[in-house]
Amino acid sequence: MSPREKRLLIFFAIAGFIVLNFLGFGFFNSQKAKIMKDRDNARLKLEAAEQFRANREQVSEEMDWLAANEPLPAANQDVQTQLQELCEKEARSLGLTIKSQKPLPTDEQDGMHYHRAKIEITVNGSEESLYRWFDRLNIPEQMRIATHIRLLPNTQDDTKIDCSATIEQWFTPLPPSA
């Protein structure tokens, strides 16, 4: 081999070595970035798992309470009717005058385990009777609560209060096959 061919061969070997180093450097940098990203994702998962573990006790207590107090599956109309009858019965037993009542559309969002039957009711009576009425209606164990309450003084009788309230009852809907 002539000296010129040897130099050309050495030049191509050096050029090939430099090209391989650039390719290898780019490959290792991309691998390093992937490893860093995987490490960050693993760290986030670990932090989330630690947070779940820290909240596990509280959540398990809530889940136990919910399991003990979960309502039986029922049809929307039945729950709405029972809620309306309960509101009327309790109001009358406490001497409240029912001015109006209006069933509201049931919240039936897809993917939600519980639905909510609602009734808007307007009553009139003494302040003490209203508070007792709300006390009888707001029972978390039965998944029932007054979510919107509006109290106004009665314009004709200062001893009475006009109250407009939205009462909601959470319930488990019947399965689609029922």
Disulfide bonds with the S-S distance in Angstrom:
none
